[in-house]
Amino acid sequence: MLIFLGIVAAAAILFGVGMVYFIRHTTIVTSTKNGGRVESPFGVVTTNNDPAKLAKTLGVEPFPGAVGEKGAQAEIGANTMVSLSFRTNAPPRQVIGFYHVRYPDAEVSAQGKQVTLVLVSLRDTLTIKARPESGHTEIEISDIRH
């Protein structure tokens, strides 16, 4: 029995070392002044300093006058996940009102000073949060597509 457990433990260690070696030698990391990109066998992750550009690829219109702060996208298998961050001087309810007109089937909820819009469909989950932060409103947009 001890020999069998030793063989199983050795096989698990070899498998782990093989996976680390495989991932290290097949992952490509690219960095530019506008963001970065990591390509691995499991998917692609990108960051972008221009979230408005990433929002357009999603078909989501940035709030008028909002300043883009950061954006990230991950493609894992058939799923795409996007996270965007913007800043504006408009109040949270005005921001969510802007998006609610564009997504009338979405649910809107308020928790404290944060207002959230959530739209769930068969292949897409879009969440937009607006909350006051140090004299301005932070807008977080996240989208998961299957």
N, C-alpha and C positions, 0 to 999 in steps of 0.2 A: 504494500500500500504506500509506503514512504517513497519508493522508487517511482511509482506512478505520479504521486504529488510533485516530486522533484521534476519529472519530465514535463508536467503541466506548467509548473512555475517557470521552467527554462523556456518553454514555448511562448508563454505570455511575455516574458522579458524580450525575447527575440522579436516577437511581433511588435512590441512597443518601440524597440530600437529601429526596426524596419520602417515603421510609420513615421517616426521623427526624421529619419534619413530621407524618405520619399517626399515628405512635405517640405523639408529644407531645400531640396534640390529641384523641386517643381514649382516653387512659389516665386513670383516675379513682383518686385516692389519698384514702383516708379514714383518719383516726387518732382513736382514743378512748383513754381511760385504761385500757381492758381489752385493747387491741391495735390492730391496723391491718389495712387491706385495700387491695389494689391490683388494679384491674380493667383489663385491657388486651385488645386484640384476640386475644392469644395464650392468655389464660387468666386465672384469678383466684388471687391469693396472699393468704392471711390469716395473721395472727399472733394468738395468744390468750394472755392471762396466766392462763387457767384450763384447763390441759391435761386435767383430770379431765372437764370438760364435753365437750371434743373427743374424749376416749377413749370416752365413752358413745355419741357419734354413730357411732363406728367399731364399737361392740359389743365393745370391749376393756375389761375390768375393771381399774381401777387396783389396784396392790398395796395390801392393807389397811394403813392408817396412813401411806402414802407421801404426801409433800408435793409438789404439782405446782410445777414451776419455769417451764417454758415450753412452748409448743406452736405449730406452724405447719402450714398446709395449703396445697397448691397443686393447682389443677385446670387441667390443660392438655389440651385435646381431650377424649378419653374416659378419660384417666388421672387418678387422684387420688393424691397423695402426701402423707402425714402424718408429722410428726415430733413426738414428745412427750418430755419430760424430767421425771423425778421423782427424789426423794431419800428414803431410808429408813435406819433403823438396822439392819435385818435384813441378814444376810450374803448375798452374791451367789447362792450355791447355794440358799438358802431362797427367794429371789425367783424364780429360774428354776424351782424345783420347783413353786411356786404356779402358774406359767403352763404348765408341762408337763402338769399334771393337766388343765387346760382345753384344751390342744392336744396330745393324746397322739401325734398323727402327726408332730409337729415333731421336728427333729433338734437335739440339745443337744451343744455342744462347749465345751471350756475351753481358754483360751490364757493362760497365766500365771495371774493372779488374776481375769481376766475370764471370765464364763460367758455363752454366747450360745445363744439358741433361735431357730431359723429354720423357718418353715412356708411351704412353697411349694405353691400350688395353681394350677389353670388360670388363674384371674383375680385372684390375690392373692398377695403376698409379704409376710409378717409377720416382722419381726426384732426380738427383744428382747435387749438387752445389759444385764448387771449387772456393775459393777466397783467395787471399793473406792476411795474418794476422800476423803482428809482426815477419817477417823473415821466416815464414813457410806458408804452404797452409792448410786451413781448408776445410775438405770434409764433407758435410752434405748429408746423404742419407735418403730419406723418401719414404715409400711405403704404398699405400692404396690398400687393396684387398677387393673385394666384394664377 
